[in-house]
């Protein structure tokens, strides 16, 4: 009986100590509550009640911010709200949540990538997010200049956010070290175009051509100036009209002419020269100017047609020659040799 009383006393003392510690704010009860709230948030998230999930996660955070995966799930919930277009500010909140998670789990590559994609998604409509993304990618390249993915993220950011000036500052260093880097120039041309800076884009395409000395390659770069000008006038007709459209067409025509001078029988450049003259005629207010442009277009189209017809004829002749060669090879089968002499050993002997 005494022993049982002792045991009961120990149990009562332990319970009293636990209650005392909980009421004193040791955190154990908060942790239990926080985990339950996080589970409730997960259930709401699965039912696509993302706002309800966020409320539960935030409650849990106030009780115990170290609840496992709390910030990760909070980030996903905020991103889902943003993705549905319900709250533009939710992207920034998602990013903050992902960053808090990565402080605790820095090796989680999947979340790192998702954070970057969230930045890129939000950046075009939010200058603060664009600045944050820019600094993030620059920091990545500072830590590892050979980080190809960070460089691609940066290019995507420049294009999507139309940050031409930032792109020039960043890639300018590359061009200082390698003035003939035509690939970097093309990237800058694309970013300028997306930023609605047409003349800057044309200038970069021209600069690519000027950086090369080999006639064939230079002609190709000049041809690209012409195709860029025509594509812009044809597929985005409202972007440039009147004098601006004529100026763009003239630059494309001149590029095609120079390409034709460098490469003999350059039918492709002639075709685009023809198309650009026709575009020019559409915008020229002067009747004589339109007549001249149409005449030049006809001349180039005729010259290109003759070259293409000659190419087709040469191709057909080559195919015919190859066909004749194959037929001759098939008909000249090897004949079996028969050098063996007939013997008369098996024939009956003649009698006299």
C-alpha positions in Angstrom: 0.0 0.0 0.0 2.8 2.4 0.8 4.5 1.6 -2.4 1.4 2.4 -4.4 1.1 5.7 -2.6 4.7 6.5 -3.5 4.1 5.7 -7.2 0.9 7.8 -7.3 2.8 10.7 -5.7 5.5 10.5 -8.4 2.9 10.5 -11.2 1.0 13.5 -9.7 4.3 15.4 -9.2 5.3 14.7 -12.9 1.9 15.9 -14.1 2.1 19.0 -12.0 5.6 19.7 -13.3 4.4 19.3 -16.9 1.4 21.6 -16.4 3.7 24.1 -14.7 6.2 24.0 -17.6 3.4 24.5 -20.2 1.8 27.3 -18.3 5.3 28.9 -17.9 5.6 29.0 -21.7 8.2 26.3 -22.3 6.8 25.9 -25.9 5.8 22.2 -25.9 2.1 22.9 -26.1 2.7 25.6 -28.7 4.6 23.0 -30.8 1.8 20.5 -30.5 -0.8 23.1 -31.6 1.4 24.4 -34.4 1.8 21.0 -35.9 -1.9 20.4 -35.8 -2.6 23.8 -37.4 0.0 22.9 -40.1 -1.8 19.6 -40.8 -5.1 21.5 -41.0 -3.5 23.8 -43.5 -2.3 20.9 -45.6 -5.8 19.5 -45.7 -7.2 22.9 -46.9 -4.4 23.1 -49.5 -5.4 19.7 -50.9 -8.9 21.0 -51.2 -7.6 24.0 -53.2 -8.5 26.4 -50.3 -5.2 28.2 -50.6 -6.3 31.3 -48.6 -7.6 29.1 -45.8 -4.3 27.1 -45.9 -2.3 30.3 -45.6 -4.3 31.4 -42.5 -3.5 28.1 -40.8 0.2 28.2 -41.7 0.5 31.7 -40.4 -1.2 30.7 -37.1 1.2 27.8 -36.8 4.2 30.1 -37.5 3.1 32.4 -34.7 3.2 29.5 -32.3 6.3 27.6 -33.6 8.1 28.8 -36.8 10.3 25.6 -36.7 7.3 23.4 -37.5 8.7 21.0 -40.3 8.1 22.2 -43.9 5.9 25.1 -42.6 7.6 27.7 -44.8 7.8 25.4 -47.8 4.0 24.8 -47.7 3.3 28.4 -47.0 5.3 29.4 -50.1 3.4 26.9 -52.3 0.1 28.2 -50.9 1.0 31.8 -51.6 2.2 30.9 -55.1 -1.0 29.1 -55.8 -3.0 32.3 -54.9 -0.7 34.3 -57.2 -1.0 31.7 -60.0 -4.8 32.0 -59.9 -4.5 35.8 -60.3 -6.2 36.5 -57.0 -3.4 38.5 -55.4 -0.4 40.1 -57.2 1.4 40.6 -53.9 1.3 36.8 -53.1 4.3 36.2 -55.3 6.6 38.3 -53.1 5.2 36.6 -50.0 5.8 33.2 -51.6 9.4 34.1 -52.3 10.0 35.2 -48.7 8.6 31.9 -47.5 10.8 29.9 -49.9 13.8 31.9 -48.7 13.0 31.1 -45.1 12.7 27.4 -45.9 16.0 27.4 -47.8 17.7 28.9 -44.7 16.8 25.7 -43.0 17.2 23.4 -46.0 19.9 25.1 -48.2 20.6 21.9 -50.2 17.0 21.6 -51.6 17.7 22.2 -55.3 14.1 21.7 -56.4 12.9 24.6 -54.2 15.8 26.8 -55.3 14.7 26.3 -58.9 11.0 26.9 -58.0 12.0 30.2 -56.2 13.8 31.3 -59.3 10.8 30.5 -61.5 8.6 32.4 -59.2 10.9 35.4 -59.4 10.9 35.2 -63.2 7.1 34.8 -63.3 6.5 37.9 -61.1 9.2 40.1 -62.4 7.5 41.4 -65.6 4.6 43.0 -63.7 6.5 44.0 -60.6 9.6 46.2 -60.7 10.6 45.3 -57.2 10.5 41.6 -58.1 12.5 42.4 -61.2 15.2 44.1 -59.2 15.2 41.3 -56.7 15.6 38.7 -59.5 18.4 40.8 -61.1 20.3 40.9 -57.9 19.7 37.2 -57.3 21.1 36.1 -60.7 24.0 38.5 -60.5 24.9 37.1 -57.1 24.8 33.6 -58.5 27.2 34.6 -61.3 29.5 36.4 -58.8 29.8 33.1 -56.9 30.2 31.1 -60.0 31.0 33.0 -63.3 30.6 29.7 -65.2 27.0 29.2 -64.0 25.3 28.7 -67.4 21.8 28.4 -65.9 22.2 31.7 -64.0 23.2 33.4 -67.2 20.2 32.0 -69.0 17.9 33.2 -66.2 19.4 36.6 -66.6 18.8 36.7 -70.3 15.2 35.6 -69.8 14.8 38.4 -67.2 16.2 41.0 -69.6 13.9 39.8 -72.4 10.7 39.4 -70.4 11.1 42.6 -68.4 12.4 44.6 -71.4 15.5 45.7 -69.4 17.6 46.7 -72.4 19.9 49.1 -70.5 20.6 46.6 -67.8 21.5 44.1 -70.5 23.9 46.5 -72.2 25.6 47.1 -68.9 26.0 43.4 -68.2 27.0 42.2 -71.6 29.2 45.2 -72.3 31.9 43.6 -70.3 31.8 40.6 -72.5 32.1 42.7 -75.7 35.0 44.6 -74.2 36.9 41.4 -73.9 35.6 39.9 -77.2 34.6 42.7 -79.6 33.6 40.1 -82.3 31.3 38.1 -80.1 28.4 37.9 -82.6 26.3 35.7 -80.3 26.3 38.3 -77.5 25.4 40.9 -80.1 22.4 38.9 -81.2 21.2 38.5 -77.6 21.4 42.3 -77.3 19.5 42.7 -80.6 16.7 40.4 -79.3 16.5 42.2 -76.0 16.4 45.6 -77.7 13.6 44.3 -80.0 11.6 43.0 -77.1 12.1 46.4 -75.4 10.5 48.0 -78.5 13.9 49.7 -79.3 13.9 48.9 -83.0 16.8 51.0 -84.1 19.0 49.7 -81.3 18.1 46.1 -82.5 19.0 47.0 -86.1 22.3 48.6 -85.0 23.2 45.4 -83.2 22.4 43.2 -86.2 24.5 45.6 -88.4 27.3 45.5 -85.8 27.3 41.7 -86.1 28.0 41.9 -89.8 30.7 44.5 -89.3 32.5 42.3 -86.8 33.1 39.6 -89.5 35.6 39.7 -92.3 34.8 36.4 -94.2 32.5 37.4 -97.1 30.2 34.4 -96.8 29.6 34.9 -93.1 29.4 38.7 -93.4 26.7 38.2 -96.2 24.7 36.0 -93.9 24.8 38.6 -91.1 23.6 41.3 -93.5 20.9 39.0 -94.8 19.7 38.7 -91.2 19.3 42.5 -91.0 17.0 42.3 -94.0 14.9 39.4 -92.6 14.6 41.2 -89.3 13.3 44.4 -90.9 10.8 42.6 -93.1 9.5 40.3 -90.3 8.9 43.4 -88.2 7.1 45.3 -90.9 5.0 42.2 -91.9 4.1 40.6 -88.6 3.9 43.8 -86.5 2.5 46.3 -89.0 1.3 48.7 -86.3 4.6 49.0 -84.6 6.1 51.2 -87.4 4.2 53.3 -89.9 4.9 56.2 -92.2 8.5 57.6 -92.2 9.6 55.1 -89.6 8.5 52.2 -91.6 10.2 53.5 -94.8 13.4 54.0 -92.8 13.3 50.5 -91.5 12.6 49.1 -95.0 15.5 51.1 -96.5 17.9 49.7 -93.9 16.8 46.2 -94.7 17.1 46.8 -98.5 20.6 48.2 -98.1 21.6 45.2 -96.0 20.3 42.9 -98.7 22.2 44.8 -101.4 25.4 44.5 -99.5 24.8 40.8 -98.9 24.3 40.3 -102.7 27.5 42.1 -103.4 29.5 39.8 -101.1 27.9 36.5 -102.2 27.3 35.6 -105.8 23.8 34.6 -106.9 22.4 35.2 -103.4 18.8 34.5 -104.3 17.6 34.6 -100.7 18.8 38.1 -100.2 17.2 39.1 -103.5 13.8 37.7 -102.4 13.9 39.7 -99.1 15.0 42.8 -101.0 12.0 42.3 -103.3 9.7 41.9 -100.3 11.1 45.0 -98.6 10.7 47.1 -101.7 7.1 46.1 -101.7 6.7 47.0 -98.1 8.3 50.4 -98.8 5.8 51.0 -101.6 3.0 50.6 -99.1 4.2 53.5 -96.9 5.5 55.9 -99.5 3.2 58.8 -99.9 4.8 59.8 -103.2 3.4 58.1 -106.3 6.7 58.1 -108.2 8.4 56.7 -105.1 5.9 53.8 -105.0 6.5 53.2 -108.8 10.2 53.0 -108.4 10.0 50.7 -105.3 7.7 48.3 -107.2 10.0 48.3 -110.2 13.0 47.5 -108.1 11.0 44.7 -106.4 10.2 43.2 -109.8 13.8 43.3 -110.8 15.0 41.5 -107.7 12.2 39.0 -107.9 13.0 38.3 -111.6 16.7 37.9 -110.8 16.0 35.6 -107.9 13.6 33.5 -110.0 16.3 32.9 -112.6 18.8 31.8 -110.0 16.4 29.5 -108.4 15.4 28.0 -111.7 19.1 27.4 -112.5 19.6 25.7 -109.1 16.6 23.5 -109.8 17.9 22.5 -113.2 21.3 21.7 -111.8 19.8 19.6 -109.1 17.7 17.7 -111.5 20.7 17.0 -113.8 22.7 15.8 -110.8 19.8 13.5 -109.8 19.5 12.1 -113.3 23.3 11.5 -113.5 23.2 9.7 -110.1 20.2 7.6 -111.3 22.0 6.6 -114.5 25.0 5.6 -112.5 22.9 3.4 -110.3 21.2 1.7 -113.2 24.6 1.1 -114.9 25.9 -0.5 -111.7 22.9 -2.8 -111.4 23.1 -4.0 -115.1 26.8 -4.8 -114.9 26.6 -8.0 -112.8 29.8 -10.1 -112.5 29.9 -13.1 -114.9 31.0 -16.4 -113.4 34.4 -17.6 -114.7 34.6 -21.0 -116.4 38.3 -21.7 -117.0 38.0 -25.4 -116.4 38.9 -27.5 -119.5 36.6 -30.4 -120.5 38.1 -33.8 -120.0 37.3 -36.9 -122.0 38.0 -39.4 -119.3 34.3 -40.2 -118.9 33.8 -40.7 -122.7 33.9 -44.2 -124.2 37.0 -45.2 -126.1 36.8 -45.1 -129.9 37.4 -48.4 -131.7 39.3 -48.7 -134.9 
